[in-house]
Amino acid sequence: MNEIIQKKLLDKNELLINMVIERARRDFLDDIAIIGLTGSFSIGDFHVKSDLDLFIINNTE
């Protein structure tokens, strides 16, 4: 994969991750403990058809 496509994918995923974080802050501030990234993007081994794998752990006080 060339560097331009790789940069576009990373930029798109950063935007999506930030949207998820902002939504969680707005709607579930006291309920979310961790939002994490896993899968191919987390280790840098992604391709054009890779999906974005996020996990959310709730706050279980």
PQR file with spaces between the fields and no chain letter, atoms N, CA, C, O and H, PARSE charges and radii, in Angstrom:
ATOM       1  N    MET     1       0.866   -1.167    0.000 -0.4000 1.5000
ATOM       2  CA   MET     1       0.000    0.000    0.000 -0.0000 2.0000
ATOM       3  C    MET     1       0.909    1.225    0.000  0.5500 1.7000
ATOM       4  O    MET     1       1.899    1.280    0.730 -0.5500 1.4000
ATOM       5  N    ASN     2       0.558    2.199   -0.827 -0.4000 1.5000
ATOM       6  CA   ASN     2       1.409    3.378   -0.867 -0.0000 2.0000
ATOM       7  C    ASN     2       1.139    4.303    0.323  0.5500 1.7000
ATOM       8  O    ASN     2       0.112    4.191    0.992 -0.5500 1.4000
ATOM       9  H    ASN     2      -0.246    2.153   -1.420  0.4000 1.0000
ATOM      10  N    GLU     3       2.062    5.198    0.568 -0.4000 1.5000
ATOM      11  CA   GLU     3       2.005    6.058    1.755 -0.0000 2.0000
ATOM      12  C    GLU     3       0.804    6.996    1.752  0.5500 1.7000
ATOM      13  O    GLU     3       0.279    7.315    2.819 -0.5500 1.4000
ATOM      14  H    GLU     3       2.897    5.289    0.025  0.4000 1.0000
ATOM      15  N    ILE     4       0.359    7.440    0.596 -0.4000 1.5000
ATOM      16  CA   ILE     4      -0.790    8.353    0.522 -0.0000 2.0000
ATOM      17  C    ILE     4      -2.059    7.642    0.978  0.5500 1.7000
ATOM      18  O    ILE     4      -2.828    8.186    1.770 -0.5500 1.4000
ATOM      19  H    ILE     4       0.785    7.181   -0.271  0.4000 1.0000
ATOM      20  N    ILE     5      -2.279    6.433    0.482 -0.4000 1.5000
ATOM      21  CA   ILE     5      -3.462    5.654    0.878 -0.0000 2.0000
ATOM      22  C    ILE     5      -3.387    5.314    2.364  0.5500 1.7000
ATOM      23  O    ILE     5      -4.387    5.400    3.076 -0.5500 1.4000
ATOM      24  H    ILE     5      -1.654    5.990   -0.162  0.4000 1.0000
ATOM      25  N    GLN     6      -2.210    4.933    2.825 -0.4000 1.5000
ATOM      26  CA   GLN     6      -2.040    4.611    4.238 -0.0000 2.0000
ATOM      27  C    GLN     6      -2.374    5.826    5.101  0.5500 1.7000
ATOM      28  O    GLN     6      -3.073    5.690    6.104 -0.5500 1.4000
ATOM      29  H    GLN     6      -1.397    4.864    2.246  0.4000 1.0000
ATOM      30  N    LYS     7      -1.893    6.995    4.735 -0.4000 1.5000
ATOM      31  CA   LYS     7      -2.169    8.218    5.494 -0.0000 2.0000
ATOM      32  C    LYS     7      -3.658    8.534    5.495  0.5500 1.7000
ATOM      33  O    LYS     7      -4.202    8.923    6.528 -0.5500 1.4000
ATOM      34  H    LYS     7      -1.325    7.106    3.920  0.4000 1.0000
ATOM      35  N    LYS     8      -4.331    8.373    4.348 -0.4000 1.5000
ATOM      36  CA   LYS     8      -5.767    8.628    4.273 -0.0000 2.0000
ATOM      37  C    LYS     8      -6.545    7.687    5.196  0.5500 1.7000
ATOM      38  O    LYS     8      -7.477    8.116    5.876 -0.5500 1.4000
ATOM      39  H    LYS     8      -3.889    8.056    3.509  0.4000 1.0000
ATOM      40  N    LEU     9      -6.170    6.418    5.221 -0.4000 1.5000
ATOM      41  CA   LEU     9      -6.837    5.457    6.111 -0.0000 2.0000
ATOM      42  C    LEU     9      -6.625    5.817    7.577  0.5500 1.7000
ATOM      43  O    LEU     9      -7.562    5.769    8.374 -0.5500 1.4000
ATOM      44  H    LEU     9      -5.413    6.069    4.669  0.4000 1.0000
ATOM      45  N    LEU    10      -5.402    6.173    7.928 -0.4000 1.5000
ATOM      46  CA   LEU    10      -5.118    6.551    9.309 -0.0000 2.0000
ATOM      47  C    LEU    10      -5.874    7.811    9.705  0.5500 1.7000
ATOM      48  O    LEU    10      -6.396    7.896   10.817 -0.5500 1.4000
ATOM      49  H    LEU    10      -4.641    6.211    7.280  0.4000 1.0000
ATOM      50  N    ASP    11      -5.938    8.791    8.806 -0.4000 1.5000
ATOM      51  CA   ASP    11      -6.673   10.032    9.086 -0.0000 2.0000
ATOM      52  C    ASP    11      -8.167    9.757    9.259  0.5500 1.7000
ATOM      53  O    ASP    11      -8.802   10.302   10.161 -0.5500 1.4000
ATOM      54  H    ASP    11      -5.513    8.722    7.903  0.4000 1.0000
ATOM      55  N    LYS    12      -8.728    8.906    8.386 -0.4000 1.5000
ATOM      56  CA   LYS    12     -10.147    8.561    8.475 -0.0000 2.0000
ATOM      57  C    LYS    12     -10.449    7.854    9.799  0.5500 1.7000
ATOM      58  O    LYS    12     -11.436    8.164   10.467 -0.5500 1.4000
ATOM      59  H    LYS    12      -8.212    8.464    7.653  0.4000 1.0000
ATOM      60  N    ASN    13      -9.598    6.912   10.168 -0.4000 1.5000
ATOM      61  CA   ASN    13      -9.818    6.182   11.415 -0.0000 2.0000
ATOM      62  C    ASN    13      -9.641    7.077   12.632  0.5500 1.7000
ATOM      63  O    ASN    13     -10.362    6.919   13.618 -0.5500 1.4000
ATOM      64  H    ASN    13      -8.796    6.660    9.626  0.4000 1.0000
ATOM      65  N    GLU    14      -8.705    8.006   12.587 -0.4000 1.5000
ATOM      66  CA   GLU    14      -8.548    8.941   13.695 -0.0000 2.0000
ATOM      67  C    GLU    14      -9.814    9.784   13.867  0.5500 1.7000
ATOM      68  O    GLU    14     -10.252   10.031   14.990 -0.5500 1.4000
ATOM      69  H    GLU    14      -8.119    8.135   11.787  0.4000 1.0000
ATOM      70  N    LEU    15     -10.390   10.217   12.765 -0.4000 1.5000
ATOM      71  CA   LEU    15     -11.641   10.975   12.813 -0.0000 2.0000
ATOM      72  C    LEU    15     -12.762   10.129   13.427  0.5500 1.7000
ATOM      73  O    LEU    15     -13.499   10.608   14.289 -0.5500 1.4000
ATOM      74  H    LEU    15     -10.034   10.016   11.853  0.4000 1.0000
ATOM      75  N    LEU    16     -12.888    8.884   12.990 -0.4000 1.5000
ATOM      76  CA   LEU    16     -13.926    7.999   13.524 -0.0000 2.0000
ATOM      77  C    LEU    16     -13.728    7.723   15.012  0.5500 1.7000
ATOM      78  O    LEU    16     -14.690    7.734   15.780 -0.5500 1.4000
ATOM      79  H    LEU    16     -12.289    8.495   12.290  0.4000 1.0000
ATOM      80  N    ILE    17     -12.495    7.478   15.415 -0.4000 1.5000
ATOM      81  CA   ILE    17     -12.206    7.225   16.830 -0.0000 2.0000
ATOM      82  C    ILE    17     -12.562    8.449   17.660  0.5500 1.7000
ATOM      83  O    ILE    17     -13.168    8.325   18.724 -0.5500 1.4000
ATOM      84  H    ILE    17     -11.714    7.469   14.791  0.4000 1.0000
ATOM      85  N    ASN    18     -12.192    9.621   17.182 -0.4000 1.5000
ATOM      86  CA   ASN    18     -12.522   10.847   17.915 -0.0000 2.0000
ATOM      87  C    ASN    18     -14.027   11.063   18.008  0.5500 1.7000
ATOM      88  O    ASN    18     -14.514   11.576   19.015 -0.5500 1.4000
ATOM      89  H    ASN    18     -11.700    9.722   16.318  0.4000 1.0000
ATOM      90  N    MET    19     -14.770   10.682   16.972 -0.4000 1.5000
ATOM      91  CA   MET    19     -16.228   10.797   17.008 -0.0000 2.0000
ATOM      92  C    MET    19     -16.811    9.868   18.081  0.5500 1.7000
ATOM      93  O    MET    19     -17.716   10.262   18.816 -0.5500 1.4000
ATOM      94  H    MET    19     -14.374   10.266   16.153  0.4000 1.0000
ATOM      95  N    VAL    20     -16.300    8.653   18.168 -0.4000 1.5000
ATOM      96  CA   VAL    20     -16.768    7.704   19.181 -0.0000 2.0000
ATOM      97  C    VAL    20     -16.461    8.231   20.581  0.5500 1.7000
ATOM      98  O    VAL    20     -17.311    8.178   21.470 -0.5500 1.4000
ATOM      99  H    VAL    20     -15.564    8.333   17.570  0.4000 1.0000
ATOM     100  N    ILE    21     -15.248    8.738   20.773 -0.4000 1.5000
ATOM     101  CA   ILE    21     -14.865    9.274   22.088 -0.0000 2.0000
ATOM     102  C    ILE    21     -15.750   10.454   22.469  0.5500 1.7000
ATOM     103  O    ILE    21     -16.221   10.528   23.604 -0.5500 1.4000
ATOM     104  H    ILE    21     -14.557    8.781   20.051  0.4000 1.0000
ATOM     105  N    GLU    22     -15.978   11.361   21.556 -0.4000 1.5000
ATOM     106  CA   GLU    22     -16.817   12.528   21.855 -0.0000 2.0000
ATOM     107  C    GLU    22     -18.247   12.122   22.172  0.5500 1.7000
ATOM     108  O    GLU    22     -18.867   12.684   23.075 -0.5500 1.4000
ATOM     109  H    GLU    22     -15.596   11.301   20.634  0.4000 1.0000
ATOM     110  N    ARG    23     -18.776   11.148   21.435 -0.4000 1.5000
ATOM     111  CA   ARG    23     -20.130   10.661   21.708 -0.0000 2.0000
ATOM     112  C    ARG    23     -20.211   10.014   23.085  0.5500 1.7000
ATOM     113  O    ARG    23     -21.171   10.231   23.825 -0.5500 1.4000
ATOM     114  H    ARG    23     -18.272   10.692   20.702  0.4000 1.0000
ATOM     115  N    ALA    24     -19.199    9.219   23.423 -0.4000 1.5000
ATOM     116  CA   ALA    24     -19.177    8.574   24.740 -0.0000 2.0000
ATOM     117  C    ALA    24     -19.080    9.614   25.849  0.5500 1.7000
ATOM     118  O    ALA    24     -19.735    9.477   26.883 -0.5500 1.4000
ATOM     119  H    ALA    24     -18.420    9.043   22.822  0.4000 1.0000
ATOM     120  N    ARG    25     -18.287   10.633   25.651 -0.4000 1.5000
ATOM     121  CA   ARG    25     -18.177   11.700   26.653 -0.0000 2.0000
ATOM     122  C    ARG    25     -19.506   12.429   26.820  0.5500 1.7000
ATOM     123  O    ARG    25     -19.907   12.766   27.934 -0.5500 1.4000
ATOM     124  H    ARG    25     -17.755   10.744   24.811  0.4000 1.0000
ATOM     125  N    ARG    26     -20.167   12.663   25.722 -0.4000 1.5000
ATOM     126  CA   ARG    26     -21.425   13.415   25.761 -0.0000 2.0000
ATOM     127  C    ARG    26     -22.559   12.597   26.370  0.5500 1.7000
ATOM     128  O    ARG    26     -23.319   13.105   27.195 -0.5500 1.4000
ATOM     129  H    ARG    26     -19.841   12.390   24.817  0.4000 1.0000
ATOM     130  N    ASP    27     -22.677   11.346   25.971 -0.4000 1.5000
ATOM     131  CA   ASP    27     -23.854   10.558   26.342 -0.0000 2.0000
ATOM     132  C    ASP    27     -23.626    9.564   27.481  0.5500 1.7000
ATOM     133  O    ASP    27     -24.584    9.147   28.131 -0.5500 1.4000
ATOM     134  H    ASP    27     -22.060   10.933   25.301  0.4000 1.0000
ATOM     135  N    PHE    28     -22.387    9.183   27.730 -0.4000 1.5000
ATOM     136  CA   PHE    28     -22.116    8.112   28.701 -0.0000 2.0000
ATOM     137  C    PHE    28     -20.926    8.427   29.595  0.5500 1.7000
ATOM     138  O    PHE    28     -20.186    7.517   29.969 -0.5500 1.4000
ATOM     139  H    PHE    28     -21.608    9.522   27.202  0.4000 1.0000
ATOM     140  N    LEU    29     -20.724    9.675   29.940 -0.4000 1.5000
ATOM     141  CA   LEU    29     -19.524   10.114   30.644 -0.0000 2.0000
ATOM     142  C    LEU    29     -19.203    9.275   31.871  0.5500 1.7000
ATOM     143  O    LEU    29     -18.049    8.895   32.072 -0.5500 1.4000
ATOM     144  H    LEU    29     -21.325   10.414   29.636  0.4000 1.0000
ATOM     145  N    ASP    30     -20.193    8.982   32.688 -0.4000 1.5000
ATOM     146  CA   ASP    30     -19.946    8.238   33.922 -0.0000 2.0000
ATOM     147  C    ASP    30     -19.982    6.720   33.737  0.5500 1.7000
ATOM     148  O    ASP    30     -19.694    5.978   34.676 -0.5500 1.4000
ATOM     149  H    ASP    30     -21.130    9.290   32.525  0.4000 1.0000
ATOM     150  N    ASP    31     -20.326    6.261   32.556 -0.4000 1.5000
ATOM     151  CA   ASP    31     -20.497    4.824   32.322 -0.0000 2.0000
ATOM     152  C    ASP    31     -19.302    4.155   31.636  0.5500 1.7000
ATOM     153  O    ASP    31     -19.168    2.933   31.701 -0.5500 1.4000
ATOM     154  H    ASP    31     -20.560    6.864   31.793  0.4000 1.0000
ATOM     155  N    ILE    32     -18.444    4.925   30.989 -0.4000 1.5000
ATOM     156  CA   ILE    32     -17.344    4.367   30.199 -0.0000 2.0000
ATOM     157  C    ILE    32     -16.047    4.434   30.989  0.5500 1.7000
ATOM     158  O    ILE    32     -15.667    5.498   31.478 -0.5500 1.4000
ATOM     159  H    ILE    32     -18.553    5.917   30.936  0.4000 1.0000
ATOM     160  N    ALA    33     -15.363    3.292   31.115 -0.4000 1.5000
ATOM     161  CA   ALA    33     -14.068    3.253   31.787 -0.0000 2.0000
ATOM     162  C    ALA    33     -12.931    3.349   30.773  0.5500 1.7000
ATOM     163  O    ALA    33     -11.978    4.103   30.972 -0.5500 1.4000
ATOM     164  H    ALA    33     -15.672    2.427   30.718  0.4000 1.0000
ATOM     165  N    ILE    34     -13.032    2.584   29.687 -0.4000 1.5000
ATOM     166  CA   ILE    34     -11.948    2.510   28.694 -0.0000 2.0000
ATOM     167  C    ILE    34     -12.546    2.389   27.302  0.5500 1.7000
ATOM     168  O    ILE    34     -13.517    1.663   27.091 -0.5500 1.4000
ATOM     169  H    ILE    34     -13.806    1.972   29.525  0.4000 1.0000
ATOM     170  N    ILE    35     -11.961    3.102   26.364 -0.4000 1.5000
ATOM     171  CA   ILE    35     -12.211    2.890   24.945 -0.0000 2.0000
ATOM     172  C    ILE    35     -10.856    2.565   24.343  0.5500 1.7000
ATOM     173  O    ILE    35      -9.918    3.357   24.440 -0.5500 1.4000
ATOM     174  H    ILE    35     -11.172    3.691   26.536  0.4000 1.0000
ATOM     175  N    GLY    36     -10.756    1.400   23.723 -0.4000 1.5000
ATOM     176  CA   GLY    36      -9.462    0.962   23.202 -0.0000 2.0000
ATOM     177  C    GLY    36      -9.527    0.541   21.752  0.5500 1.7000
ATOM     178  O    GLY    36     -10.594    0.264   21.204 -0.5500 1.4000
ATOM     179  H    GLY    36     -11.517    0.757   23.644  0.4000 1.0000
ATOM     180  N    LEU    37      -8.363    0.503   21.153 -0.4000 1.5000
ATOM     181  CA   LEU    37      -8.202    0.079   19.762 -0.0000 2.0000
ATOM     182  C    LEU    37      -7.506   -1.272   19.764  0.5500 1.7000
ATOM     183  O    LEU    37      -6.519   -1.469   20.473 -0.5500 1.4000
ATOM     184  H    LEU    37      -7.496    0.729   21.598  0.4000 1.0000
ATOM     185  N    THR    38      -8.019   -2.193   18.975 -0.4000 1.5000
ATOM     186  CA   THR    38      -7.407   -3.507   18.854 -0.0000 2.0000
ATOM     187  C    THR    38      -7.400   -3.896   17.377  0.5500 1.7000
ATOM     188  O    THR    38      -7.921   -3.155   16.544 -0.5500 1.4000
ATOM     189  H    THR    38      -8.820   -2.033   18.399  0.4000 1.0000
ATOM     190  N    GLY    39      -6.838   -5.008   17.055 -0.4000 1.5000
ATOM     191  CA   GLY    39      -6.836   -5.468   15.675 -0.0000 2.0000
ATOM     192  C    GLY    39      -5.682   -4.907   14.860  0.5500 1.7000
ATOM     193  O    GLY    39      -4.699   -4.405   15.404 -0.5500 1.4000
ATOM     194  H    GLY    39      -6.415   -5.610   17.732  0.4000 1.0000
ATOM     195  N    SER    40      -5.825   -5.003   13.548 -0.4000 1.5000
ATOM     196  CA   SER    40      -4.723   -4.689   12.642 -0.0000 2.0000
ATOM     197  C    SER    40      -4.257   -3.239   12.712  0.5500 1.7000
ATOM     198  O    SER    40      -3.064   -2.973   12.566 -0.5500 1.4000
ATOM     199  H    SER    40      -6.624   -5.411   13.106  0.4000 1.0000
ATOM     200  N    PHE    41      -5.165   -2.301   12.931 -0.4000 1.5000
ATOM     201  CA   PHE    41      -4.753   -0.903   13.020 -0.0000 2.0000
ATOM     202  C    PHE    41      -3.948   -0.631   14.284  0.5500 1.7000
ATOM     203  O    PHE    41      -3.091    0.253   14.296 -0.5500 1.4000
ATOM     204  H    PHE    41      -6.134   -2.517   13.049  0.4000 1.0000
ATOM     205  N    SER    42      -4.213   -1.373   15.334 -0.4000 1.5000
ATOM     206  CA   SER    42      -3.489   -1.138   16.586 -0.0000 2.0000
ATOM     207  C    SER    42      -2.027   -1.555   16.490  0.5500 1.7000
ATOM     208  O    SER    42      -1.181   -1.027   17.212 -0.5500 1.4000
ATOM     209  H    SER    42      -4.909   -2.091   15.325  0.4000 1.0000
ATOM     210  N    ILE    43      -1.727   -2.499   15.601 -0.4000 1.5000
ATOM     211  CA   ILE    43      -0.342   -2.955   15.458 -0.0000 2.0000
ATOM     212  C    ILE    43       0.295   -2.480   14.159  0.5500 1.7000
ATOM     213  O    ILE    43       1.454   -2.789   13.880 -0.5500 1.4000
ATOM     214  H    ILE    43      -2.414   -2.928   15.014  0.4000 1.0000
ATOM     215  N    GLY    44      -0.468   -1.726   13.362 -0.4000 1.5000
ATOM     216  CA   GLY    44       0.086   -1.185   12.123 -0.0000 2.0000
ATOM     217  C    GLY    44       0.138   -2.165   10.970  0.5500 1.7000
ATOM     218  O    GLY    44       0.828   -1.914    9.982 -0.5500 1.4000
ATOM     219  H    GLY    44      -1.409   -1.476   13.588  0.4000 1.0000
ATOM     220  N    ASP    45      -0.572   -3.270   11.071 -0.4000 1.5000
ATOM     221  CA   ASP    45      -0.570   -4.304   10.028 -0.0000 2.0000
ATOM     222  C    ASP    45      -1.927   -4.319    9.325  0.5500 1.7000
ATOM     223  O    ASP    45      -2.630   -5.330    9.347 -0.5500 1.4000
ATOM     224  H    ASP    45      -1.133   -3.474   11.874  0.4000 1.0000
ATOM     225  N    PHE    46      -2.291   -3.204    8.706 -0.4000 1.5000
ATOM     226  CA   PHE    46      -3.607   -3.075    8.090 -0.0000 2.0000
ATOM     227  C    PHE    46      -3.480   -2.951    6.580  0.5500 1.7000
ATOM     228  O    PHE    46      -2.405   -2.693    6.039 -0.5500 1.4000
ATOM     229  H    PHE    46      -1.720   -2.383    8.688  0.4000 1.0000
ATOM     230  N    HIS    47      -4.624   -3.145    5.915 -0.4000 1.5000
ATOM     231  CA   HIS    47      -4.693   -2.986    4.460 -0.0000 2.0000
ATOM     232  C    HIS    47      -5.966   -2.215    4.141  0.5500 1.7000
ATOM     233  O    HIS    47      -6.715   -1.838    5.042 -0.5500 1.4000
ATOM     234  H    HIS    47      -5.498   -3.355    6.354  0.4000 1.0000
ATOM     235  N    VAL    48      -6.202   -1.985    2.874 -0.4000 1.5000
ATOM     236  CA   VAL    48      -7.317   -1.140    2.434 -0.0000 2.0000
ATOM     237  C    VAL    48      -8.660   -1.641    2.949  0.5500 1.7000
ATOM     238  O    VAL    48      -9.529   -0.828    3.266 -0.5500 1.4000
ATOM     239  H    VAL    48      -5.593   -2.291    2.142  0.4000 1.0000
ATOM     240  N    LYS    49      -8.855   -2.950    3.041 -0.4000 1.5000
ATOM     241  CA   LYS    49     -10.148   -3.497    3.456 -0.0000 2.0000
ATOM     242  C    LYS    49     -10.208   -3.844    4.943  0.5500 1.7000
ATOM     243  O    LYS    49     -11.150   -4.501    5.386 -0.5500 1.4000
ATOM     244  H    LYS    49      -8.150   -3.609    2.783  0.4000 1.0000
ATOM     245  N    SER    50      -9.210   -3.409    5.718 -0.4000 1.5000
ATOM     246  CA   SER    50      -9.226   -3.668    7.163 -0.0000 2.0000
ATOM     247  C    SER    50     -10.348   -2.882    7.820  0.5500 1.7000
ATOM     248  O    SER    50     -10.664   -1.762    7.418 -0.5500 1.4000
ATOM     249  H    SER    50      -8.445   -2.875    5.358  0.4000 1.0000
ATOM     250  N    ASP    51     -10.942   -3.489    8.834 -0.4000 1.5000
ATOM     251  CA   ASP    51     -11.962   -2.777    9.598 -0.0000 2.0000
ATOM     252  C    ASP    51     -11.319   -2.127   10.824  0.5500 1.7000
ATOM     253  O    ASP    51     -10.165   -2.392   11.160 -0.5500 1.4000
ATOM     254  H    ASP    51     -10.686   -4.399    9.160  0.4000 1.0000
ATOM     255  N    LEU    52     -12.083   -1.289   11.463 -0.4000 1.5000
ATOM     256  CA   LEU    52     -11.620   -0.581   12.646 -0.0000 2.0000
ATOM     257  C    LEU    52     -12.223   -1.272   13.863  0.5500 1.7000
ATOM     258  O    LEU    52     -13.444   -1.295   14.023 -0.5500 1.4000
ATOM     259  H    LEU    52     -13.020   -1.073   11.190  0.4000 1.0000
ATOM     260  N    ASP    53     -11.379   -1.833   14.716 -0.4000 1.5000
ATOM     261  CA   ASP    53     -11.827   -2.600   15.880 -0.0000 2.0000
ATOM     262  C    ASP    53     -11.623   -1.789   17.151  0.5500 1.7000
ATOM     263  O    ASP    53     -10.493   -1.573   17.588 -0.5500 1.4000
ATOM     264  H    ASP    53     -10.388   -1.814   14.586  0.4000 1.0000
ATOM     265  N    LEU    54     -12.723   -1.346   17.736 -0.4000 1.5000
ATOM     266  CA   LEU    54     -12.692   -0.627   19.012 -0.0000 2.0000
ATOM     267  C    LEU    54     -13.369   -1.495   20.062  0.5500 1.7000
ATOM     268  O    LEU    54     -14.277   -2.265   19.748 -0.5500 1.4000
ATOM     269  H    LEU    54     -13.641   -1.522   17.381  0.4000 1.0000
ATOM     270  N    PHE    55     -12.931   -1.370   21.298 -0.4000 1.5000
ATOM     271  CA   PHE    55     -13.649   -2.008   22.396 -0.0000 2.0000
ATOM     272  C    PHE    55     -13.949   -0.952   23.448  0.5500 1.7000
ATOM     273  O    PHE    55     -13.187   -0.005   23.641 -0.5500 1.4000
ATOM     274  H    PHE    55     -12.193   -0.745   21.554  0.4000 1.0000
ATOM     275  N    ILE    56     -15.060   -1.134   24.113 -0.4000 1.5000
ATOM     276  CA   ILE    56     -15.506   -0.199   25.148 -0.0000 2.0000
ATOM     277  C    ILE    56     -15.785   -1.007   26.398  0.5500 1.7000
ATOM     278  O    ILE    56     -16.535   -1.983   26.367 -0.5500 1.4000
ATOM     279  H    ILE    56     -15.680   -1.903   23.957  0.4000 1.0000
ATOM     280  N    ILE    57     -15.179   -0.594   27.495 -0.4000 1.5000
ATOM     281  CA   ILE    57     -15.384   -1.255   28.774 -0.0000 2.0000
ATOM     282  C    ILE    57     -16.156   -0.299   29.665  0.5500 1.7000
ATOM     283  O    ILE    57     -15.773    0.856   29.848 -0.5500 1.4000
ATOM     284  H    ILE    57     -14.570    0.199   27.520  0.4000 1.0000
ATOM     285  N    ASN    58     -17.249   -0.805   30.213 -0.4000 1.5000
ATOM     286  CA   ASN    58     -18.072    0.067   31.059 -0.0000 2.0000
ATOM     287  C    ASN    58     -17.488    0.174   32.472  0.5500 1.7000
ATOM     288  O    ASN    58     -16.732   -0.680   32.936 -0.5500 1.4000
ATOM     289  H    ASN    58     -17.561   -1.743   30.065  0.4000 1.0000
ATOM     290  N    ASN    59     -17.866    1.231   33.106 -0.4000 1.5000
ATOM     291  CA   ASN    59     -17.432    1.511   34.467 -0.0000 2.0000
ATOM     292  C    ASN    59     -18.332    0.730   35.416  0.5500 1.7000
ATOM     293  O    ASN    59     -19.534    0.987   35.476 -0.5500 1.4000
ATOM     294  H    ASN    59     -18.480    1.925   32.730  0.4000 1.0000
ATOM     295  N    THR    60     -17.769   -0.214   36.153 -0.4000 1.5000
ATOM     296  CA   THR    60     -18.578   -1.074   37.022 -0.0000 2.0000
ATOM     297  C    THR    60     -18.309   -0.770   38.488  0.5500 1.7000
ATOM     298  O    THR    60     -17.928   -1.656   39.253 -0.5500 1.4000
ATOM     299  H    THR    60     -16.792   -0.423   36.104  0.4000 1.0000
ATOM     300  N    GLU    61     -18.506    0.462   38.869 -0.4000 1.5000
ATOM     301  CA   GLU    61     -18.263    0.877   40.254 -0.0000 2.0000
ATOM     302  C    GLU    61     -19.190    0.176   41.204  0.5500 1.7000
ATOM     303  O    GLU    61     -19.124    0.406   42.412 -0.5500 1.4000
ATOM     304  H    GLU    61     -18.817    1.181   38.248  0.4000 1.0000
